[in-house]
Amino acid sequence: MRVLVIEDDKETASYIAKGLTESGYLVDVVNNGRDGLLQAAAEDYDIAVVDRMLPGLDGVAVVETLRGTGKETPVLFLSAKGRVEDRVRGLKAGGDDYLVKPFAFSELLARIEALLRRRSGPAVDTVLRAGDLGMGLLARQVSRGDQKIDLQPREFRLLEYLMRHEGQVVTRTMLLENVWDYHFDPQTNVIDVHISRLRQKVDRGFDKPLLQTVRGIGYSLRAA
């Protein structure tokens, strides 16, 4: 899940980005309205968190302009302005929810998850399956058979990517770009380490291993 945070306060932006990253989201941060609008219009995000008061172009103008381009990315407004008329103005501009500062990260996360559920609707499958391995995307739970598997956020993202490409070979470059958001190879063994940890959690104790190494190319998750 990709989140765009448009927030000019560095401390607040860092707080949000850190919490969302630890929760398994891919996060981009922009610190002014004009660049935020360009980023939101050019890329496909699952949700945008937008501050009301931004330099260059305020948050309401950003969302109004974004909606005018046909973009339907869900928007959660953040603002120190908590009056009813301020909230109504933000929602009428095209915002989907409104959270007043200061806020608890747990509430921010809950509101983001609610907006994502609302956007997904009943027709979208929020559970991935590969054989007896299941992943609940909204609850962020993983199990194999009747055994619950506890994963760190990066391990969860890695497994999600592999499950979405079940039966296919994914290369190191694909994993670096889509799981670590690197567009270069840092020449480390970070992927091997995480695959090894994931294999211990997903395959250990089961007769059939799901995670396979394709020598010289990458990795594959195969249930069949």
N, C-alpha and C positions, 0 to 999 in steps of 0.2 A: 504494500500500500504506500503510495506516494503522497506526501503532505508538503504544501507550500506555506511557509510562515512569512508573512509580510509585517515586520515589526521593527521600528527604528531604535527602540531601547535595547542596547546590546545585552544587558543583564537578563531582561525578560526573554529576549529571543534565544539566548543560550540556555536558559532554564527550560523553555518549551522544547527546544531541539534535543537537548540531552534526555529529557523524559520520554519523548516520543521515540527517539532512537533506541533507548533501552527497552521500549515496549514493542520493538520490532518494525517500526516504520522507517521508510526512507524519507529524509527531510532535507528540503532546500530552504535557505533563509535569504530574504532580500530586505534591505533596510530603508527603502523609500518607495513611495507610491508609483512613480513612473516606471521604474525597473520592475517592480512587482507586477504591474499590469502587463508589461511586455512578456515577463516570464510566464505568467498565468495564461496568457493568450497563445504563447508559442508551444507550451508543453501540456501534456495530459496529466492532471493531478486528480487523485481520488477525493481530495478535500483541500480547501485553503483556509488558513487562520489569518485573519486580517485585522490589524489595529485600525481604529477609527481615525486617530490623529497621526498623520504621516507627512513627512516633508515631500515637497514636489507635487503630490496629488493625494488628497485625503482618501481614507478608506472607502467612504461612501461613493466618491467619484470613481475609484478603481472598480468597485463592484458594478456600478451602473454602466460603466463603459464595457466591462467584461460581458455583462448580460446582453449589451447591445450587439456584441459580436456573435452571439448565439451560444457562447460557452455556458454550460449548465453545471459546472463544478460546484459542489456544495460549499457554502461559505459560512464560517463561524466568525462573527465579529468579536473583537476584544475592545473594551473601552472603559475609561475612568468615568465616562458619562453614563449615569445609571437612571436618569429620569425616563419616565414613560415615553415622552415625546422623542427622546433620543433613540430609544430602542425601536419605536415604531418607524422612525426615519430610516434606520439601518435595515429593518426587515422589508420596508417598502422599496428600498433601493435594490433589493435582490438577495439580501442576506437570508440564511436559513435558520440561524440561531444567533444569540447575543449573550455574551458573558461579560459581566462587569468586573473590572479590576478593583482591588486585588482578588485573586482567585486561587483555589487549591488545584494542584495539577490533577488530582483524582477526578475532580468535576470536569475539568477540561477534557480529559481522556474519555470520560463517560459520555460527554456531549458529542465528541468526535465519533465514537462508536455508534451512538444513536443515529447520527446523520448518515453514517455509512450503511447502517441497517435499513434506514428509510430509503436510501438511494438504491440499495440492492433489490429490495422488494422480494416477494415470495418466489419469483421465477428464477432467481439467481441462486445457484448452489453455493452454500457457505461451508460445505464440508468436502474435503478432498479425500479420496480413497485409493489405495493401491494394495490390492489383496486384503490382508487382515490389518493393514496399517490405515489408521484414520486420523484426519487433522481437522479440528473445528477452527475455522478462521476467526470467527467472532469471539468465541470463548477462549481462543488461543490454547487449545488443549490437544494433546497428541496421545494416541493409544495404539497398541498393537495387541490384537485379541482382546483379552480382558485386563491387560496390563497397562496402566497409565505410564506415560513417559514424560519426565520433566526435562524441558529444554531451555537453554539460555536464549535470549532474543536473537542472536546471530545464528544459532543452531536452528531455531525455528524458521528463520528466513531462508536458510540454506535448504532445509528439508522441504519447505513449501515450493521453492524453485524446482527442486528435483522431482517432486510429486507432480507439479504442473507439466513436467516434461517426461513423464513416466514412459519408459521404453526407448527413450532417445538418449543419445550420447551428448552430454554437455561438456564443453571445453573449459579450460581454466579461464580463458578470456571471458567467456559468457558468465561464469561465476563471479569473476572480479567486477565486471560491469554491472551485473544485476543484483548481486548480494552485497558486495562491498562498495559499490558505486565508484570503483576505480576505473579510469580510462587509460590505464597504463599498468604494466606488470611491475610491482614493487620488488620483485625478485626475493620473495620470502616464502616460507613453507606454511603460510597462514591457512591456505586451503587444505593442505594435507593434514594439518593438525585438527582442523574442525571436522573434516571428513572422518578422521580416526575416532574422534570423540562421538560423533554422530553414529558411527557404525557400532560402537560399544553400547550405545543406548538403544538403538533400533534393532540390531541383529543379535546381540548377545543373548543366549538362552533359547533361541529359536532355531528350528531345524533348517529353515530356508533363509539364507541371507538375501536381503533386498538391495543393499548398496554394493555396487560393483565398480572396480577400477578398470578402465579401458586403457591399457598401457600405451603411453606416448600420446594420448589424446585427451582423456579427461575421465568422467565418471558417468554412471548411469544407475537409475533406480528401476529395477525390473521385478514385477510381482508375478509375471507369467513365465 
